[in-house]
Amino acid sequence: MQWQYRLANAADLPQIVAIYNSTIASRQVTADTEPVSLDSRQAWFAAHQRPDRPLWVVEQAGVIVGWLSFSSFYGRPAYQGTAEVSIYLAESVRGQGLGQFLLQSAIDFAPSIALHTLLGFVFGHNTPSVKLFERFGFARWGHLPCVAELDGIERDLLIFGLRV
């Protein structure tokens, strides 16, 4: 399949939030344990309207099926060249190469927005995401053992990094 991304606009936010919320039950992708509201994501969305911290969406038959965000790391000026990359996919397209397309696109795009380092924060038990980042040359730069608790189970957080 030939994928294409575009910049997200305000009308996309309900579908972006729906995809995010669809991942919560798996306890593999996000540390949120309850669905987030549209209102609670307004400031996050606004932060991704900057040219150097975009939010991309991918559509299939007019429906958003995935998104990628570049988020500032640590919020201080010295870290301006570093961004966290987050990828969320609708269940209907998982395993079809969309995650690979988005991550490769992010790597290729990063220098054009003055990024030299990309980070991925992934739960240690999220095998598909661990494999995705490793496949694209990200190295494990951090391992935070047992920092999250999901349904009474302590979970590790892995930090992946790539110089681009």
N, C-alpha and C positions, 0 to 999 in steps of 0.2 A: 504494500500500500504506500502511496505517496502522501506523506504528511506535510502540512504547512502550519506555521504558527502566525499569529498576529498579536498586536498589542491588545490587552484587555480594555474594555470600556465599562462604564458604570452599569450598563444594561446586562453585562455578563456576570455581575457579582452574585446573583441568586444561584446560577449554575455552578460557579466556582465554589460557593459555600456548600452546595449540595454534594459535590464531589468530595470535598474535604470531610463533610459529615459522614459520608458513606464509608470512610476508612476507619472511623472511630471504633466500631464494634470489633474489628479484627484484633485490636490491641497490638498491632505491629508497626503502625505508621506514625501515630501522633500521641502525645502525652495527654491530650484532652480525653476526658472519659465520658463526657456528655456532649451532645450536639451544640455547636455554637450558633448564635443568632446572626442574622444579616446585619443588624445594628452593631453588634460587637466587632464586626470585620470592616466597618467603614474607615476607621483610622488606618488600619493595615492596608486597605485598598488605596487610600490617599497617599501613603508612603511609597507605593509602587507606581505612582504616576510621574515619577522623576525619570528622565531619560537614562540616567545611570543606574537605576534600580527597577527595571521593567518587570511587568507581569505579562506573561504570554499565555494565550489560550490556543487550543487546537480544536477545530470543529470537524464533525463528521455528519453529513446530511443535515446541516444547520443546527446541530446540538453540540455543545461543548463537551468533549470527552476527556480532556486533560489540560493541565496547566503547569507552568513553571514560573517560579519567582526568584529574583535576585534580591536578597535582603542584606542590608548593612550588617557588618560584623562588629559588635561591641560598641558601636555608636560614637567612636572618638576619631578625630581627624587622621591620626597616624594609621588607622586601619582602612582608609578610604579605598585602597587598592585591593581589598579583600571583600568577598561577598559569599554569603551562604546561598546555596542553590537548593530549592525545594521542588519536588515533582510529585504531583498527585494525578492519578488516573482513574477514570470511571471503570468499574468492574468489567464492563462489556469490552474494553480494549486492552486489558492487562494481558501481557504475554504476546503481544502482536508487534513489538518493536517501537512503540510510541515513546517509551521511557528512554530507549537508546537514542532515538531521533532527537528528543528534547535535550538530553545531556550532551550529545555531540554538538548540537546547535549552540548550547550555552558556552561550551568550551571554545568554539569557533568565534562566537560573538564577544566574549569577555574582553579581549584586547581593545576592541572598538569603543568600549566604555571605561577604559583605563583600569581594568582589573588585571592583576597579575597573579592572584590566588583565588581559587574557588574552594569552598568547604561544603561538606555534606554531613549532616548530623543524622545518624541512623541507629535505631535500636539494634542491639547485637543479635536479637532473634529474628530480625527481618531479613531473612536469607536472600530473597529476590533483590532487595535494594543493596545489600552488601555486595552481591555479585555484580550488580550493575555498576556501582562505583569502581570496584576493582577492575572490571573489564575495560574501563576507560582510563586506567592508569592512576586512579586516586590511591594514595597510600594511607594506611591507618596512622594518623598523627596523634590520636588520643583514644584512651579507653577509660571511661568513667564507670567503674563497677557499681551495680546496684543503686544507681541514683534515681531511678523511677520505680514506682510501685503501681502495677496495674492489676486490679482484682486480687490483691493480696500477694502478688508475685513480684519480687524485685527484679528489675531489668537493667541491663547495661546500656550505656550510650557510647557509640563509636563515633569518632570524629575523623572524617576522611578529608584529605587535602590534596590539591593539585596546583602546581605552578604552571601558569599558561603563558 
